[in-house]
């Protein structure tokens, strides 16, 4: 993947985990000091090469492996709502709520340009608090110029974590 993953996690998500690192295409965090559990976050691929429709979160134990997995769809958390509204992309249309990395090398801009990370950050923090009760509260949203109102998610849980 040609994404600058560290830039996505630092600039878009601004997660509250002090002890974290990016290795390859994955973000690893130790949300609770002294715990053997780790949080791994990477992009959830669609059936198309270079296309991602959300983030995949995994809780990993060094001896037991993956303990839990959750998928956070971009569409459910308003990540690309402004971009899609500007392009007149609605649910069910090609390109809605996805990140594609094959155009980024030509344009020079990251494929997540214009992404809003507040909904994802909130969901990641909620998920982390289940496994790591001492997880700090998410950082406040960065003020944006002329921020558009995000549409309400169509889910009954208001964009809650969906596990697989």
N, C-alpha and C positions, 0 to 999 in steps of 0.2 A: 504494500500500500504506500502510495506516495504522500500521504498526509503527514503534516508536521504535528504528530500526536500531542507532544508536550504543549505546544501552543494552544491546541484545542482545550486541553484540560486546564491550563493556566488562564487563558483569556476568556473562554466561553463559560466554563463551568465554575471556576474558582472554588474548588472543593475545600472544605474546612479541615482536611487531614494534614497535620504537620509532617508526619513521617510517611513520605510517599516517593515513588520514583516511576519513571517511564522506562520500560524495557521493550525494545522493538515497537510493536503496535499496541502494547497493553500498559495500562496504568495500574500500579500496585500500591496499596496503602496498608499500613498497620494502624487502624483507627484506635485501638486500645493497647497502650503500652503493656508489655508482659504477656499478652495473649498470643498463643500460637497461631490463631486465625489471621488470615490475610484477606483483603478485599481486592479482587481483580476486576478491572473494567476494560472492556474493549468494544469495538463496533460490531453490531449484530448484522451479518450480511444477509442480503436477499438472495434470490436464485441467480441474479445477474452478477457477474464479476465486477468488482469495484463499486458496488452500490450497497448502501447500508440504510436500514430503516429504523435504527435505534441503537441503544447501548445494551450490552450484555454484562450483567453483574454476577460475579461468582464469589462465594465465600469458600476459601481453600484452607484445609488443614494439612500440615506437612506430612502426616502419616496416613490420614484417611482420604486425602485428595479433595475433590469438589464435594462440598456438603450441601450447597444450595445454589440455584441459578435463578436469576430474574431477568426479564427482558423489559426495557423501558422504551417503547416506541416514540420516535420523535413527534409523530402526529398527535399522540395522546398528551404530550406535554408542551405543545405550542412552540417547539423549537424553531420550526421554519414557517410559522403562520404568516408573518409579515411578507417573507419572500414569496410564498405561495399565493397570497392574496394579490401581490403586485403582478404576478405572472398569470393570474386567473386560473390557478390550479386548485381544483377542488378534490375532495376525497374520491378515489376511484380513477382519477386521471393519472396518466404516466408522469412520474416525477414528483407527485404530491408527497410531502413528508419524508423524503429520502435525501440522502447525501450521496453524491456521486463524485468519485475522485478522478475520473478520467479526463475531466475538463480543466482541472487545476494546473496541470503542467503547461497548458497553452496560455492560459490567462495570467498566470503568475499569482493569482489570488487563492487563498485557501478555499476549499469547496464548502466550508461552513460559514462563509462570509454572510453577515447579517443574522446569524443564528442567535436565538435568545435562550440562555441557559438557566433561567430562574426555575422553570418547572422541573427540569431534569435535576438540578441541584437539590431542590426540595425533596424530590422522590428518592434520590440517592441517599440523602441524609436520613430520611425516614427508614429506608431499607437498612442502612448501616446501624441505626439505633436498635433494631431487632437483635442483631448479632453482636453489636458492640455498644452496650448501654451508655458508655461515657462519651459517645460521639458528640462533638461540639455542634451547636446550632449552625445552620448555614449562614454564610456571609450575606449581608443585605445586598439587594440587587443594585447594580451600578446604574446611576441615572442615565437615561438615554435622551437624546434630543428628539422631540416629537414622537414619543413612544406611542404606538398604536395599541388600542385595546385588543387583547388576545381573545379569540373565541373560546367559549366554554367547551371543555371536552364533552363528547357525547356519552361518555361512560358514566355509569351510576355512581362509581366510586370517585368521580372527579379526577381521573387521571392517576389513579393509584397504581402501585406496582403490580405488574402482571407476571406471574411465575410460570415457568415451563418445566 
